[in-house]
Amino acid sequence: MRLSLFFEDLKSAYDAELDDLMTDSAGHDVLAKRLKAKRGQLAQLLPMIECNPEMVAVAFHGGMRFASPEVMRDLSAREPEDLPSWSTLLAAVELEPWAEALAEVALKDPNGDRFMVVTACLEYLQGRFAAPSEPAHGRLTDQRVDGDQNEQDFDDGIDLGESGADWLAEQGFDRKDQFSGEH
């Protein structure tokens, strides 16, 4: 899948923003709590949608499903001046009820239409096509839609916390579980 330079840069920033929201300084999973806070602050964050849409788009994380991967792949290859309107894209994107309420707020902003299109593409590229019953911070799943080797595969069976602890231990750091009262 070919990404435009616009979406290539934004995807990286969006992934970093989600990563920043994922855990607190003690390593606890706080993504759901932080996403809830972002959703509650959406109206105050709207001035950022033109210059830093990825920082606001995370409020919609887990709130979109994609009926047409072909449309979304086409969208991800476009530059900003070639983006369709939000109303055009709605045939390919389904919003969760809570995300519909957020979209109504965003669409009141003069840049809201473009922001919603960008947000949908970022969510699609994130690779999380959560069903309504799945939490917004669910594990990444393998959503490969074609044989493109540039796409990422994600494995549900991997414990990212354990993998991270293993990697840090290999780098010479003490494991967190070693500090649970032993020292």
C-alpha positions as a Python dict, from the first residue, in 0.01 Angstrom:
ca = {
    (1, 'M'): (0, 0, 0),
    (2, 'R'): (138, 339, -98),
    (3, 'L'): (94, 626, 147),
    (4, 'S'): (111, 988, 43),
    (5, 'L'): (383, 1189, 215),
    (6, 'F'): (107, 1369, 403),
    (7, 'F'): (-36, 1051, 556),
    (8, 'E'): (303, 890, 602),
    (9, 'D'): (408, 1178, 828),
    (10, 'L'): (73, 1198, 1006),
    (11, 'K'): (57, 823, 1066),
    (12, 'S'): (391, 834, 1241),
    (13, 'A'): (277, 1128, 1456),
    (14, 'Y'): (-59, 958, 1530),
    (15, 'D'): (110, 635, 1635),
    (16, 'A'): (343, 834, 1863),
    (17, 'E'): (49, 1021, 2015),
    (18, 'L'): (-132, 695, 2093),
    (19, 'D'): (187, 550, 2234),
    (20, 'D'): (228, 854, 2461),
    (21, 'L'): (-127, 808, 2591),
    (22, 'M'): (-89, 435, 2648),
    (23, 'T'): (94, 421, 2981),
    (24, 'D'): (172, 643, 3275),
    (25, 'S'): (519, 692, 3423),
    (26, 'A'): (479, 377, 3630),
    (27, 'G'): (400, 170, 3322),
    (28, 'H'): (29, 124, 3397),
    (29, 'D'): (-216, 104, 3106),
    (30, 'V'): (-406, 435, 3118),
    (31, 'L'): (-510, 462, 2753),
    (32, 'A'): (-884, 430, 2817),
    (33, 'K'): (-873, 696, 3089),
    (34, 'R'): (-670, 936, 2876),
    (35, 'L'): (-886, 883, 2568),
    (36, 'K'): (-1195, 957, 2777),
    (37, 'A'): (-1033, 1283, 2889),
    (38, 'K'): (-945, 1376, 2528),
    (39, 'R'): (-1303, 1307, 2423),
    (40, 'G'): (-1429, 1535, 2697),
    (41, 'Q'): (-1192, 1812, 2584),
    (42, 'L'): (-1264, 1788, 2211),
    (43, 'A'): (-1425, 2132, 2181),
    (44, 'Q'): (-1123, 2295, 2349),
    (45, 'L'): (-879, 2101, 2129),
    (46, 'L'): (-1037, 2197, 1796),
    (47, 'P'): (-800, 2494, 1738),
    (48, 'M'): (-526, 2231, 1692),
    (49, 'I'): (-693, 2039, 1408),
    (50, 'E'): (-532, 2242, 1135),
    (51, 'C'): (-171, 2228, 1259),
    (52, 'N'): (-166, 1906, 1469),
    (53, 'P'): (-466, 1692, 1372),
    (54, 'E'): (-309, 1376, 1512),
    (55, 'M'): (-322, 1516, 1865),
    (56, 'V'): (-698, 1562, 1840),
    (57, 'A'): (-776, 1264, 1614),
    (58, 'V'): (-687, 1021, 1894),
    (59, 'A'): (-1018, 1119, 2059),
    (60, 'F'): (-1186, 907, 1788),
    (61, 'H'): (-960, 607, 1847),
    (62, 'G'): (-1162, 286, 1839),
    (63, 'G'): (-1475, 465, 1721),
    (64, 'M'): (-1467, 388, 1349),
    (65, 'R'): (-1524, 79, 1137),
    (66, 'F'): (-1443, 59, 770),
    (67, 'A'): (-1681, -95, 519),
    (68, 'S'): (-1456, -37, 221),
    (69, 'P'): (-1081, -99, 259),
    (70, 'E'): (-1040, -6, -109),
    (71, 'V'): (-1174, 346, -48),
    (72, 'M'): (-952, 386, 257),
    (73, 'R'): (-641, 263, 73),
    (74, 'D'): (-717, 514, -204),
    (75, 'L'): (-762, 788, 54),
    (76, 'S'): (-429, 711, 222),
    (77, 'A'): (-246, 768, -107),
    (78, 'R'): (-387, 1122, -147),
    (79, 'E'): (-233, 1454, -60),
    (80, 'P'): (-439, 1706, 143),
    (81, 'E'): (-560, 1904, -157),
    (82, 'D'): (-710, 1586, -309),
    (83, 'L'): (-910, 1469, -8),
    (84, 'P'): (-1284, 1408, -53),
    (85, 'S'): (-1548, 1562, 170),
    (86, 'W'): (-1653, 1391, 490),
    (87, 'S'): (-2004, 1333, 354),
    (88, 'T'): (-1854, 1147, 57),
    (89, 'L'): (-1641, 929, 284),
    (90, 'L'): (-1931, 835, 512),
    (91, 'A'): (-2030, 552, 278),
    (92, 'A'): (-1702, 380, 371),
    (93, 'V'): (-1685, 471, 741),
    (94, 'E'): (-1922, 377, 1021),
    (95, 'L'): (-1899, 565, 1350),
    (96, 'E'): (-1978, 431, 1693),
    (97, 'P'): (-2257, 633, 1860),
    (98, 'W'): (-2015, 812, 2092),
    (99, 'A'): (-1792, 897, 1794),
    (100, 'E'): (-2094, 1035, 1604),
    (101, 'A'): (-2148, 1281, 1890),
    (102, 'L'): (-1782, 1385, 1873),
    (103, 'A'): (-1804, 1422, 1494),
    (104, 'E'): (-2096, 1662, 1533),
    (105, 'V'): (-1876, 1881, 1754),
    (106, 'A'): (-1579, 1862, 1515),
    (107, 'L'): (-1788, 1936, 1207),
    (108, 'K'): (-1897, 2271, 1356),
    (109, 'D'): (-1539, 2391, 1313),
    (110, 'P'): (-1455, 2545, 973),
    (111, 'N'): (-1179, 2282, 931),
    (112, 'G'): (-1389, 2002, 1076),
    (113, 'D'): (-1479, 1837, 747),
    (114, 'R'): (-1117, 1786, 646),
    (115, 'F'): (-1025, 1688, 1001),
    (116, 'M'): (-1282, 1408, 1002),
    (117, 'V'): (-1147, 1272, 672),
    (118, 'V'): (-791, 1283, 805),
    (119, 'T'): (-901, 1120, 1131),
    (120, 'A'): (-1076, 836, 950),
    (121, 'C'): (-766, 767, 744),
    (122, 'L'): (-540, 775, 1051),
    (123, 'E'): (-767, 532, 1234),
    (124, 'Y'): (-772, 306, 929),
    (125, 'L'): (-393, 316, 903),
    (126, 'Q'): (-359, 244, 1273),
    (127, 'G'): (-500, -96, 1189),
    (128, 'R'): (-759, -115, 1462),
    (129, 'F'): (-1095, -209, 1320),
    (130, 'A'): (-1261, -262, 1657),
    (131, 'A'): (-1608, -412, 1671),
    (132, 'P'): (-1856, -219, 1887),
    (133, 'S'): (-1808, -459, 2179),
    (134, 'E'): (-1429, -431, 2181),
    (135, 'P'): (-1260, -171, 2400),
    (136, 'A'): (-1101, 124, 2221),
    (137, 'H'): (-764, 12, 2352),
    (138, 'G'): (-795, -347, 2229),
    (139, 'R'): (-498, -534, 2099),
    (140, 'L'): (-381, -475, 1747),
    (141, 'T'): (-491, -746, 1510),
    (142, 'D'): (-371, -861, 1172),
    (143, 'Q'): (-576, -654, 930),
    (144, 'R'): (-374, -712, 615),
    (145, 'V'): (-603, -665, 319),
    (146, 'D'): (-364, -744, 38),
    (147, 'G'): (-21, -892, -14),
    (148, 'D'): (173, -566, 21),
    (149, 'Q'): (488, -636, 217),
    (150, 'N'): (507, -278, 349),
    (151, 'E'): (201, -329, 568),
    (152, 'Q'): (247, -430, 928),
    (153, 'D'): (117, -752, 1077),
    (154, 'F'): (23, -757, 1443),
    (155, 'D'): (-8, -1072, 1652),
    (156, 'D'): (-277, -1096, 1922),
    (157, 'G'): (-75, -1353, 2112),
    (158, 'I'): (215, -1126, 2200),
    (159, 'D'): (228, -976, 2551),
    (160, 'L'): (379, -638, 2472),
    (161, 'G'): (455, -563, 2837),
    (162, 'E'): (647, -886, 2879),
    (163, 'S'): (824, -839, 2546),
    (164, 'G'): (926, -488, 2647),
    (165, 'A'): (1053, -610, 2986),
    (166, 'D'): (1251, -884, 2812),
    (167, 'W'): (1407, -634, 2572),
    (168, 'L'): (1501, -395, 2855),
    (169, 'A'): (1657, -684, 3048),
    (170, 'E'): (1862, -773, 2739),
    (171, 'Q'): (1985, -413, 2731),
    (172, 'G'): (2113, -445, 3089),
    (173, 'F'): (1821, -291, 3279),
    (174, 'D'): (1670, -457, 3585),
    (175, 'R'): (1325, -609, 3538),
    (176, 'K'): (1039, -420, 3705),
    (177, 'D'): (925, -736, 3884),
    (178, 'Q'): (1263, -748, 4061),
    (179, 'F'): (1169, -434, 4256),
    (180, 'S'): (855, -576, 4418),
    (181, 'G'): (984, -572, 4774),
    (182, 'E'): (1315, -750, 4717),
    (183, 'H'): (1531, -438, 4756),
}
